[in-house]
Amino acid sequence: MSGTNIVKWVLLGLAGVLLVALFIFNANNKPENMHMQNYPWNQAMVVGSVEAPNKMVEYSDYFCEFCASFNEQASSAKFNEEYIDSGKLSLETRIITVLSEMSPNTEQGAESAYCAADQNKFTEYSNHLIPRIKQDFFDKNIGTKSSGKPIEKLPLTYFEQSAKAVGMDNNKFVDCMTEQPHKEEIATSTQRAVNMGVRGLPTVVVNDYVASGSANGWQGFEMMLKAGGVETD
């Protein structure tokens, strides 16, 4: 082999080594997913094991019609059996108040979520309250984006009904709603979400995949899971 060919092969070999090194460097220096930093933000708002290999986050508001569509899939037996109970995935709901200027009930809805979490009843409470709001208002085109007509400020008793239904200590719930001990935490979480680019709701994060808007039924919901690298059936 001539000296020229030897030099050429050496250079090609070095180029290959550099390409591999560059690939490893890029893989190791991928921008950190800010949404998954300090996961979970609130352990009491998680379903599934936080040690699950896949993590899902939903930024939500009880008075967001599209969030109600997401909840319909996330609370389904199919999702829980195939993804939560199987240990494939955990889901954290982060209740924030980016819609407070448009919705008179956003802030007290958020407070009620945290009050439910205090009693380890967040999931049960949410799965009872959200379908009620949908039936009482969204299905009647009240509080929807298309109507432009907000849901009027609801009395505390509206939230109490769901708290009682899922077995919460109602006196503790009412005290929590009245004293608003989570007001600052909710504001901080909301600002933190905004700083990470959350504007519309729901914003859904599946591992490194971020989507804004509701899933279109179960098929759309599962497509989000696939986009985030979750193995689906």
C-alpha positions as CSV (number, residue, x, y, z in Angstrom):
1,M,0.0,0.0,0.0
2,S,1.4,3.4,-1.0
3,G,2.2,6.1,1.6
4,T,-0.6,8.2,0.1
5,N,-3.2,5.5,0.6
6,I,-2.0,4.9,4.2
7,V,-2.5,8.6,5.0
8,K,-5.9,8.5,3.4
9,W,-7.1,5.6,5.4
10,V,-5.7,7.1,8.6
11,L,-7.5,10.3,7.9
12,L,-10.8,8.5,7.2
13,G,-10.3,6.5,10.5
14,L,-9.8,9.7,12.4
15,A,-12.9,11.3,10.8
16,G,-14.9,8.3,11.9
17,V,-13.7,8.6,15.4
18,L,-14.5,12.3,15.5
19,L,-18.0,11.6,14.2
20,V,-18.6,9.0,16.9
21,A,-17.2,11.4,19.6
22,L,-19.4,14.2,18.3
23,F,-22.5,12.0,18.5
24,I,-21.7,11.0,22.0
25,F,-21.1,14.6,23.0
26,N,-24.4,15.7,21.5
27,A,-26.3,12.8,23.2
28,N,-24.7,13.7,26.6
29,N,-25.3,17.4,26.2
30,K,-28.9,17.4,25.1
31,P,-30.8,20.4,26.6
32,E,-32.4,19.3,29.9
33,N,-36.1,18.9,29.8
34,M,-37.2,21.6,32.2
35,H,-40.7,20.1,32.7
36,M,-39.2,17.1,34.3
37,Q,-36.9,18.9,36.7
38,N,-37.7,18.1,40.3
39,Y,-40.5,15.7,39.1
40,P,-43.0,15.5,40.7
41,W,-43.9,19.0,41.8
42,N,-46.5,17.6,44.1
43,Q,-46.5,13.9,45.0
44,A,-50.1,13.9,45.9
45,M,-51.1,14.9,42.3
46,V,-49.4,11.9,40.8
47,V,-51.0,8.6,39.6
48,G,-48.6,5.7,39.2
49,S,-45.1,5.2,40.5
50,V,-42.7,8.2,40.2
51,E,-40.1,5.5,39.4
52,A,-41.9,4.5,36.2
53,P,-39.7,4.6,33.1
54,N,-42.0,7.0,31.4
55,K,-43.4,10.3,32.8
56,M,-46.3,12.3,31.7
57,V,-47.3,15.8,32.9
58,E,-50.5,17.7,32.3
59,Y,-50.8,21.4,33.0
60,S,-54.4,21.9,33.6
61,D,-57.4,23.9,34.9
62,Y,-60.7,22.5,36.1
63,F,-62.5,25.2,34.1
64,C,-60.7,24.5,30.8
65,E,-63.0,22.6,28.4
66,F,-60.1,20.9,26.5
67,C,-58.6,19.8,29.8
68,A,-61.9,18.0,30.5
69,S,-61.4,16.1,27.2
70,F,-57.9,15.1,28.4
71,N,-59.2,14.0,31.8
72,E,-61.8,11.7,30.1
73,Q,-59.0,9.6,28.6
74,A,-56.6,9.9,31.6
75,S,-59.3,8.7,34.0
76,S,-60.4,5.8,31.8
77,A,-60.0,2.2,32.9
78,K,-58.1,1.5,29.7
79,F,-55.4,4.1,30.4
80,N,-55.0,3.1,34.0
81,E,-54.8,-0.6,33.3
82,E,-52.5,-0.5,30.3
83,Y,-50.1,2.3,31.4
84,I,-50.5,3.2,35.1
85,D,-51.2,-0.2,36.8
86,S,-48.7,-1.9,34.5
87,G,-45.9,0.4,35.7
88,K,-45.2,1.8,32.3
89,L,-45.9,5.4,33.1
90,S,-46.8,7.9,35.8
91,L,-48.9,11.0,35.3
92,E,-48.6,14.2,37.3
93,T,-51.3,16.9,37.0
94,R,-50.1,20.4,37.6
95,I,-53.1,22.8,38.3
96,I,-52.1,26.3,37.3
97,T,-54.0,29.6,36.8
98,V,-53.0,31.0,33.4
99,L,-56.6,31.3,32.5
100,S,-57.6,33.4,35.6
101,E,-58.3,36.5,33.6
102,M,-60.9,34.7,31.5
103,S,-62.3,32.4,34.1
104,P,-63.8,33.6,37.4
105,N,-63.5,30.2,38.9
106,T,-59.9,29.3,38.0
107,E,-58.3,30.4,41.2
108,Q,-60.7,28.8,43.6
109,G,-60.7,25.7,41.4
110,A,-56.9,25.5,41.8
111,E,-57.2,26.0,45.6
112,S,-59.7,23.2,45.8
113,A,-57.3,20.9,44.0
114,Y,-54.5,21.6,46.5
115,C,-57.0,21.2,49.4
116,A,-58.0,17.8,48.0
117,A,-54.3,16.9,47.6
118,D,-53.8,17.7,51.3
119,Q,-56.2,14.9,52.1
120,N,-54.7,12.6,49.5
121,K,-57.9,12.7,47.5
122,F,-56.7,14.8,44.5
123,T,-57.3,12.1,41.8
124,E,-60.7,11.0,43.2
125,Y,-61.8,14.6,43.7
126,S,-60.7,15.7,40.2
127,N,-62.4,12.7,38.6
128,H,-65.6,13.6,40.3
129,L,-65.5,17.4,39.8
130,I,-64.4,17.6,36.2
131,P,-67.3,15.5,34.7
132,R,-69.8,17.6,36.8
133,I,-68.4,20.9,35.4
134,K,-68.5,19.4,31.9
135,Q,-72.2,18.3,32.3
136,D,-73.3,21.5,34.1
137,F,-71.5,24.0,31.8
138,F,-69.4,22.8,28.9
139,D,-72.1,20.6,27.5
140,K,-74.4,23.6,27.6
141,N,-71.9,25.7,25.8
142,I,-71.2,27.8,28.9
143,G,-67.5,28.5,29.7
144,T,-66.4,27.2,26.3
145,K,-64.1,29.0,23.9
146,S,-66.8,29.1,21.2
147,S,-69.4,30.7,23.4
148,G,-67.3,33.5,25.0
149,K,-69.7,33.2,28.0
150,P,-67.8,32.5,31.2
151,I,-69.1,30.4,34.0
152,E,-70.2,32.7,36.8
153,K,-68.4,32.6,40.1
154,L,-69.5,29.4,41.8
155,P,-70.3,29.1,45.5
156,L,-68.0,27.1,47.8
157,T,-70.8,24.5,48.1
158,Y,-70.3,23.5,44.5
159,F,-66.8,22.3,45.3
160,E,-67.9,20.8,48.6
161,Q,-70.3,18.5,46.8
162,S,-67.4,16.7,45.1
163,A,-65.3,16.8,48.3
164,K,-68.1,15.0,50.2
165,A,-68.7,12.6,47.4
166,V,-65.2,11.2,47.6
167,G,-65.1,11.0,51.3
168,M,-63.0,14.0,52.3
169,D,-63.2,15.7,55.7
170,N,-65.5,18.5,54.7
171,N,-64.6,20.8,57.7
172,K,-60.9,20.6,56.8
173,F,-61.8,21.2,53.1
174,V,-63.9,24.3,53.9
175,D,-61.2,25.7,56.2
176,C,-58.6,25.1,53.5
177,M,-60.7,26.8,50.9
178,T,-61.4,29.8,53.2
179,E,-57.8,30.3,54.4
180,Q,-56.2,29.7,51.0
181,P,-52.9,28.3,52.4
182,H,-51.8,27.3,48.9
183,K,-52.3,30.7,47.2
184,E,-48.6,31.5,47.0
185,E,-47.6,28.0,45.9
186,I,-50.1,28.1,43.1
187,A,-48.9,31.5,41.9
188,T,-45.3,30.2,42.0
189,S,-46.1,27.1,40.0
190,T,-48.1,29.1,37.5
191,Q,-45.2,31.5,36.9
192,R,-42.8,28.6,36.7
193,A,-44.9,27.0,34.0
194,V,-45.2,30.2,32.1
195,N,-41.4,30.6,32.2
196,M,-41.1,27.2,30.5
197,G,-43.4,28.3,27.7
198,V,-46.8,27.1,28.9
199,R,-49.5,29.3,27.5
200,G,-52.5,27.2,26.3
201,L,-54.1,24.4,28.3
202,P,-53.9,21.6,28.5
203,T,-50.1,21.5,27.8
204,V,-49.0,17.9,27.9
205,V,-45.5,16.6,28.3
206,V,-44.6,12.9,27.7
207,N,-40.9,12.4,28.5
208,D,-39.3,14.9,26.0
209,Y,-42.3,15.5,23.9
210,V,-44.4,18.6,24.5
211,A,-47.9,19.2,23.0
212,S,-50.5,21.9,23.5
213,G,-54.2,21.2,23.1
214,S,-56.6,18.3,23.8
215,A,-56.2,14.8,22.6
216,N,-58.8,13.8,20.0
217,G,-60.3,10.8,21.8
218,W,-58.4,7.7,22.8
219,Q,-56.6,7.5,19.4
220,G,-55.2,11.0,19.7
221,F,-54.3,10.4,23.4
222,E,-52.3,7.3,22.5
223,M,-50.6,9.1,19.6
224,M,-49.2,11.6,22.2
225,L,-47.9,8.6,24.2
226,K,-46.2,7.2,21.1
227,A,-44.7,10.6,20.2
228,G,-43.1,10.6,23.7
229,G,-41.5,7.2,23.2
230,V,-44.0,5.2,25.3
231,E,-44.5,1.7,24.0
232,T,-48.2,1.2,23.1
233,D,-50.1,-2.0,22.2
